[in-house]
Amino acid sequence: MQQFPPLGDNRQLNYCAFCGGQPETRDHCPSRVLLDEPYPENLPVVPACLECNSKFSQDEEYFACLIACVKIGSTEPAKIHREKVRRILSEKPMLRTRLEKARKVSGSRIIFTPEEQRVRAVVVKLAQGHSLYELHEPCIQMPDEVDIRPFELMSASEHDDFENPDPSSGWPEVGSRAMQRMVIFDSQIETSWIEVQAGLYRFNASVENGITIRIVIDEYLACLVRWMP
C-alpha cells in the first residue's frame, strides 16, 4: 500500500492506540494473522502498550480461523484455502475443537455461532488502529456503533451504501494520511478504499457522521465501526 508520512500533530502518537497508555511498542494494523505471506510492503503500525500488543493475539487467531472455517463450512485444516489458518488449526487442536462446537448443521445449511465478544473486540481494535494511522484521531473509548455482517446477509442497497461512503460530511485532520490521500474532483471530495492485500483485507477511514471505519476481510465479512462526534 502507498505510504504517506504523518504530518499531523505528533502528540497524538504519544499514546497506545487502544487504551491511551504508554506506547512501549508498536502493533501492526491490520494484524498479520489476517494476511498471507509475503506480507505487503509498508504495512501500517501504530503505537501500543505491551499489554494491548499481546492480549489480542488469541482472539485474532480465533477470528482469522473463524472466518476461514465459516466460508467453507468446515474446520478441517485440509479444506482451508489459507495456509496460515491451516497451520493454526493443525497446531492448536483446542481452538479447532472450540470452532467445531460452534458449528451446527441445519437442514442443508451449516451455521457457525461465533463468540461475539471476541469478534467485536478484534474488529474494534482494528478500527482503532486505522483511525489513528489514517485519520490521526485516537479512539480509545468504546465506539457508538459496531456492525459486523457477511456481505451475503446485506441487501443490495445496504451493500451499495457500505461500499460507497459519502465523504462530504466532513474533512479529516490537516496533515493526516487520509487528508493526503483525498482527491477533489469538480469540487467534490473523493475517497477510496485502501487495499492492504488483494482479496484479504481492505478498509476505508472517513469522518462521515463521526469517525467511521469500514473493513472488509476475505471479501466476505463487512465491518463498520463508528465514533459519533
C-alpha positions as CSV (number, residue, x, y, z in Angstrom):
1,M,0.0,0.0,0.0
2,Q,1.1,3.6,-0.7
3,Q,2.9,5.1,2.3
4,F,2.5,8.7,3.5
5,P,4.4,10.3,6.3
6,P,2.2,11.6,9.2
7,L,2.1,15.4,9.0
8,G,-0.5,16.0,11.8
9,D,0.1,16.7,15.5
10,N,2.7,14.2,16.7
11,R,1.4,14.4,20.2
12,Q,-1.5,12.1,19.0
13,L,1.1,9.4,18.6
14,N,2.4,9.5,22.2
15,Y,-0.1,7.1,23.5
16,C,-1.3,3.5,22.9
17,A,-3.8,3.4,20.1
18,F,-6.1,1.1,22.0
19,C,-6.1,2.2,25.7
20,G,-4.2,5.5,25.8
21,G,-1.4,4.1,27.9
22,Q,2.3,4.4,27.4
23,P,3.5,3.4,23.8
24,E,6.0,0.8,24.8
25,T,6.0,-1.0,21.4
26,R,4.2,-0.9,18.0
27,D,1.4,-3.1,16.7
28,H,0.6,-4.0,13.1
29,C,-2.7,-2.8,11.8
30,P,-4.2,-4.9,10.3
31,S,-3.0,-7.9,12.4
32,R,-0.7,-10.1,10.3
33,V,-2.7,-13.2,11.1
34,L,-5.3,-11.7,8.7
35,L,-2.8,-11.5,5.9
36,D,-0.8,-14.0,3.9
37,E,3.0,-14.1,3.4
38,P,4.8,-12.4,1.8
39,Y,3.3,-9.5,3.7
40,P,2.6,-6.3,1.8
41,E,5.3,-3.6,1.9
42,N,4.6,-0.6,4.2
43,L,2.3,-2.5,6.5
44,P,0.8,0.1,8.9
45,V,2.0,0.1,12.5
46,V,0.6,2.1,15.4
47,P,1.9,2.8,18.9
48,A,0.8,0.3,21.6
49,C,1.5,-0.7,25.1
50,L,2.9,-4.1,25.8
51,E,-0.4,-5.4,27.3
52,C,-2.6,-4.4,24.3
53,N,0.0,-5.7,21.9
54,S,-0.2,-9.1,23.4
55,K,-3.7,-9.5,24.9
56,F,-5.5,-9.7,21.5
57,S,-3.3,-12.4,20.0
58,Q,-5.5,-15.4,20.8
59,D,-8.7,-13.5,19.8
60,E,-7.1,-12.6,16.5
61,E,-6.2,-16.2,15.7
62,Y,-9.7,-17.2,16.6
63,F,-11.1,-14.5,14.4
64,A,-9.0,-15.4,11.4
65,C,-9.8,-19.1,11.8
66,L,-13.5,-18.5,12.3
67,I,-13.8,-16.6,9.0
68,A,-11.9,-19.2,7.0
69,C,-14.0,-22.0,8.5
70,V,-17.3,-20.3,8.0
71,K,-16.5,-19.6,4.4
72,I,-16.1,-23.3,3.6
73,G,-18.4,-24.7,6.3
74,S,-15.7,-26.9,7.9
75,T,-12.9,-26.9,10.5
76,E,-10.8,-29.5,8.7
77,P,-7.4,-27.9,8.0
78,A,-7.1,-29.6,4.6
79,K,-10.1,-27.8,3.3
80,I,-9.0,-24.3,4.3
81,H,-7.6,-22.2,1.5
82,R,-5.3,-20.1,3.7
83,E,-2.0,-21.9,4.6
84,K,-1.6,-19.8,7.8
85,V,-5.0,-20.8,9.1
86,R,-4.4,-24.4,8.1
87,R,-1.3,-24.4,10.3
88,I,-3.0,-22.8,13.2
89,L,-5.9,-25.3,13.2
90,S,-3.4,-28.2,12.9
91,E,-1.1,-26.9,15.7
92,K,-3.9,-25.8,18.1
93,P,-6.4,-28.6,18.4
94,M,-8.2,-26.9,21.3
95,L,-9.0,-23.9,19.0
96,R,-10.3,-26.3,16.3
97,T,-12.4,-28.1,18.9
98,R,-13.9,-24.8,20.0
99,L,-14.8,-23.9,16.5
100,E,-16.2,-27.3,15.8
101,K,-18.5,-27.0,18.8
102,A,-19.8,-23.7,17.3
103,R,-20.6,-25.5,14.1
104,K,-24.2,-26.8,13.5
105,V,-25.9,-28.4,10.6
106,S,-29.4,-27.1,10.0
107,G,-31.0,-28.9,7.0
108,S,-28.8,-28.1,4.1
109,R,-27.1,-25.2,5.8
110,I,-24.0,-25.1,8.0
111,I,-24.2,-22.4,10.7
112,F,-21.4,-21.2,13.0
113,T,-22.3,-19.4,16.2
114,P,-19.4,-17.1,16.8
115,E,-18.1,-15.8,20.2
116,E,-19.5,-12.4,19.6
117,Q,-17.5,-10.6,22.3
118,R,-14.2,-11.9,20.8
119,V,-15.1,-10.9,17.3
120,R,-16.2,-7.5,18.4
121,A,-13.0,-6.9,20.3
122,V,-10.8,-7.7,17.3
123,V,-12.9,-5.5,14.9
124,V,-12.9,-2.6,17.3
125,K,-9.1,-2.9,17.8
126,L,-8.6,-2.9,14.0
127,A,-10.8,0.2,13.7
128,Q,-8.9,2.0,16.5
129,G,-5.6,1.3,14.7
130,H,-6.9,2.6,11.3
131,S,-8.4,5.7,12.9
132,L,-5.1,6.7,14.5
133,Y,-3.0,5.7,11.5
134,E,-5.1,7.2,8.7
135,L,-7.1,10.0,10.4
136,H,-4.7,10.9,13.1
137,E,-7.6,10.5,15.6
138,P,-7.2,8.4,18.7
139,C,-10.3,6.5,19.6
140,I,-9.6,4.8,22.9
141,Q,-13.3,4.9,24.1
142,M,-15.8,2.3,23.0
143,P,-17.5,3.1,19.7
144,D,-21.1,4.2,19.3
145,E,-21.8,1.8,16.5
146,V,-20.4,-1.6,15.5
147,D,-22.0,-3.6,12.7
148,I,-20.4,-6.9,11.6
149,R,-22.1,-8.9,8.9
150,P,-21.2,-11.1,5.9
151,F,-22.0,-9.5,2.6
152,E,-24.4,-12.3,1.9
153,L,-26.7,-11.0,4.7
154,M,-26.8,-7.5,3.3
155,S,-29.5,-6.2,0.9
156,A,-28.3,-4.7,-2.4
157,S,-28.9,-1.1,-1.0
158,E,-27.0,-1.9,2.2
159,H,-24.1,-3.3,0.2
160,D,-24.0,-0.2,-2.0
161,D,-24.1,2.2,1.0
162,F,-21.3,0.2,2.6
163,E,-19.1,0.2,-0.5
164,N,-19.7,3.8,-1.4
165,P,-19.5,6.0,1.7
166,D,-20.3,9.7,1.5
167,P,-17.2,11.7,2.3
168,S,-18.9,15.1,2.0
169,S,-19.9,15.4,5.7
170,G,-16.5,16.3,7.0
171,W,-12.8,16.7,6.4
172,P,-10.1,14.7,8.1
173,E,-7.5,16.4,10.2
174,V,-5.0,18.5,8.3
175,G,-1.8,16.6,7.7
176,S,-3.4,13.2,8.3
177,R,-2.8,10.4,5.9
178,A,-6.5,10.4,5.0
179,M,-6.2,14.1,4.0
180,Q,-3.1,13.4,1.9
181,R,-5.0,10.6,0.1
182,M,-8.0,12.7,-0.7
183,V,-8.8,13.7,-4.3
184,I,-11.0,16.7,-5.1
185,F,-12.8,16.4,-8.5
186,D,-15.2,19.1,-9.6
187,S,-15.3,20.5,-6.1
188,Q,-16.4,17.1,-4.7
189,I,-14.3,15.1,-2.3
190,E,-13.5,11.6,-3.4
191,T,-12.0,8.9,-1.2
192,S,-11.2,5.3,-2.0
193,W,-10.8,2.0,-0.3
194,I,-7.2,1.2,0.8
195,E,-6.3,-2.3,-0.3
196,V,-3.8,-3.8,2.1
197,Q,-3.7,-7.2,0.5
198,A,-5.8,-8.1,-2.6
199,G,-8.8,-10.4,-1.7
200,L,-7.9,-10.5,2.0
201,Y,-8.1,-7.1,3.6
202,R,-9.2,-3.6,2.6
203,F,-10.5,-0.6,4.6
204,N,-11.9,2.9,4.4
205,A,-11.4,5.6,7.0
206,S,-13.5,8.7,7.0
207,V,-15.1,11.4,9.2
208,E,-18.6,10.6,7.7
209,N,-21.0,11.2,10.6
210,G,-18.2,11.0,13.0
211,I,-15.1,8.8,12.8
212,T,-16.1,5.9,10.6
213,I,-14.0,2.9,9.7
214,R,-15.2,0.3,7.2
215,I,-13.3,-3.0,6.9
216,V,-13.7,-5.9,4.5
217,I,-12.0,-9.2,5.4
218,D,-11.5,-12.0,2.9
219,E,-14.1,-10.3,0.7
220,Y,-16.6,-12.0,3.0
221,L,-17.1,-10.1,6.2
222,A,-18.1,-6.4,6.3
223,C,-17.4,-4.4,9.4
224,L,-18.4,-0.9,10.2
225,V,-17.2,0.9,13.4
226,R,-18.3,4.5,14.2
227,W,-17.5,7.0,16.9
228,M,-20.1,9.8,16.9
229,P,-18.9,13.4,17.3
